[in-house]
Amino acid sequence: MTHQDIDPLVVDRLRLALAADSASARLQTAMAAGLRPHDAYIDPIVTRFAVEPDFFVRDMLTWALVQHDRSRTLERVLPELHSAFPQARSQALHTLSKLGDRRAWPAITTELLADAEDEVARTAWRAAATLVPPDEAAGLAEFLSTQFGRGDRVTQRSLSRALAMLGDGATTVIERGRLHRNPAIRTHAIATERLIRNPDEGFDVAIIAAQRIVALNGAPLVEGVEL
């Protein structure tokens, strides 16, 4: 990593190369920027967050940033959390989780954790679970529990995994969720509990088992029939 001046033309070439038509070429460019980090590369890499269409290239952009100066990268990435572009917010959160710098924790706001875009919210949950100080894990779990039952299976799996990362801090909210009046919330909480107890089971199996439990518990009693 270097703080020395660099020819602006080099930075301009990087910007152009990151916008090449070929995803493979963009991937190679991002990799090269990570292998030869320079402070001047941070801005063009982050700027690409909002518009890069390829998942693998976006992941490489984050990898490249992690190779740069952590403080300078953090300073440049944080403003992207307020971007009007959901993809920029999501990629910034992903980058913060990879940086693992707890100085970013205060920037993981409840607005991000409840973002209307599922992809942003999912990434915020993971970043928050990674960055939260131990003494604030229970408070984070409390807020995350408000998202029980949200979205499709991918979104629900992400929330369950984030709660699993919080360990004992999530126990109380999961137990409360298991008794919730809303069957979708009960199902998600039970599936989360199963996933924590047996990670090898997988979320799909856990959610199906939870659905059966909720259905049976909600079924009317039939005289003479034992379940």
N, C-alpha and C positions, 0 to 999 in steps of 0.2 A: 504494500500500500504506500502511496506517495502523495505528498502535498505539494510537490514541485509543479511549476507551470508546465502546461502542455500546449502544443500548437492547436489553436481553435479549429483548424481544418481537420485535425484528427477527430475531434469531438463531432464535427459536422458529418464526417464520414461514418462515424458510429451511428448517428441518428438515421442516416440514410440506409445503412445496412440493416438496422433493426426494423426498417419499413419495407424491406425487399419483398417481392412477390412470393418467393419460395419460403415456405415454413422451415425447410431444412437449412436454408441459408441464414435465416433469422436465428435459428437454434444455435448454429455454429458461431454466429456473431456474439450472442449472449454468453456462450461458453468462453469465448476468447476474452471478453470483457472481464469475466470472473477470474480467468487464469492470469491476466495482467491488470490487476485493479489499479485504478487511479481515481482520485476524488472527483475529477471532472466527468467521469463516466456515470456517476450516481444519478444525476438529474435526467439524462437521456434514457437511462434504464427505467427509472420510476415513471417517467412521462409515458412510457410505452404500456404501462399497466392498463390504462383505460381502453385501449384500442386493439391490443394483441388478441387475435381470434383463436389462436392455437393453444390448447391446454399445456402441452409439453414445452412450448416456448415460454409461456408464462411461468411455469415452474423453474425453467432455466434462468429467467430474469431474477427470480427470487434467490436462486442459488448464487448467481453472480453478485448480487447485493451483499449476501452474507460474507463474501470474500473481501468486501471493502471495509473501511474503517467503520466500526459499529456505531460510534457516536454520531458521525456525519450521516450515515445511512438512516439511523433512527430519526434524526432531525428532519431529513427530507421526506421520509415515509409518513410520518405522523399527520401532516396536513392532508394526505390522501384519504384519511378516514372521513373527511368532510366533503369528499368529492360528490358531485351530482351524478357521477357514473357509478352504478352498483359494482361493476367489475373492478374499478379502481379501488373502491372500499374493500372489496373482498380480497383482492391481491395484496393490498397493504396489510390487512389483518393476517393473512397467511405469512407474509414476510416477517411480521412482528413475532409470530409464534415460532418461526425458524430462528430468528435472532435470539429469542429467549431472554431478552433484557427487561427486567422488571420495572425499569424506569418508564416503560410504556403502559404499565398497568392502569394508571389513572385515565388514560385515553380510551380505555375500553368502556364506553358509556352504556347506560341502559338503553339508549336509543339504538346503538349498534346491536346490542343483544336481542332487541325486539324489532330489528329492521324488517320492513315490509317485504324485502327481497329475501327469499329463503336461503339463497347461496351466501349472502352477506351474513345473515344471522348464524348459519351453520359455522362459517369461518370465525365469527366473533366468539361463539361458544368455545371452540377449540382453543383460540388464542387466549381467551380469559382463563380457561382451565389450566393452561400452560403457565400463565404469568401471575396468577393470583397469589398474593402472600398467604402463607399458611393460616394466619389468624383471620383472614377474610374469606376463607373457603366456604364456611357455612352461610355467610351472607350472599355469596355468589350463587350457591346452590338454591337458596331461597328464591332468588330472582329467576334462575333457570327453571324452577318448578312451575313458574307461570306459563311456560311454553309447552308443558306437557300436552300431548294430543295434537300439536301443531303439524300441519303439512303432510307430505307423503312419507313413505317408509324410509327413504334416504334421509329426510330431514329428522325424522324421529330417531333413527339410528344415531345420527350425529349428536343429538341432545343426550341420548343415553350414554354414549361414549364420553361426552364431556362430564356428565355427572359421575361416571365411573372413575374418571381421573381425579375427582375431588375426594374419593375415599370416604372416610367416616363423616366428613363434612356434609355429605349428601344423604346420610341415613335417615334423618328426621323427615326431610321433604319427601323422600320416596315412600316412607311408611305412611305419611299423611295422604299422599297421592293414591295409594292403594285403597283408601277408604272414601275417595271423592265421589260425589253424587254423579258426576259426568262419567259414563262408561268409557269414553275415549281416553280420558285422563287416567282412570283406573287401569285400563289395559296397558297404557304406555308405562305407567309406574311399575306395574307388575313385571312387564317385559324388562325394564331397566334393572330391577332387583334380580331377576333371573340371570341377566347378562353379567352382572357384577359377581354373582355367586359362581357362575360357570361360564367364563369368557369363551371357552371352546364351543359352546352350544351355538353361538352365532345369533345375530339379532333376528333374522327371519324365523328361526325356530322358536326363539323366545317370544316373539310377538304373536305367533300362532297359538302357542301354549297359553299365553295370557288371554287371548280372545276366548279360548275355550273356558278358562276359569271364570271370566266375567259373565259369559253366556250362561254357564251352569248356575252361578250364584244368583243370576237374575231370573232364572226359570221359575215358573210357578210350582209349588209343591203339589204332588199328586199322591193321594192317599194310597198307602200300600206299596209304594215304589220307593226303594232305597237307592240313592246314588253313591 
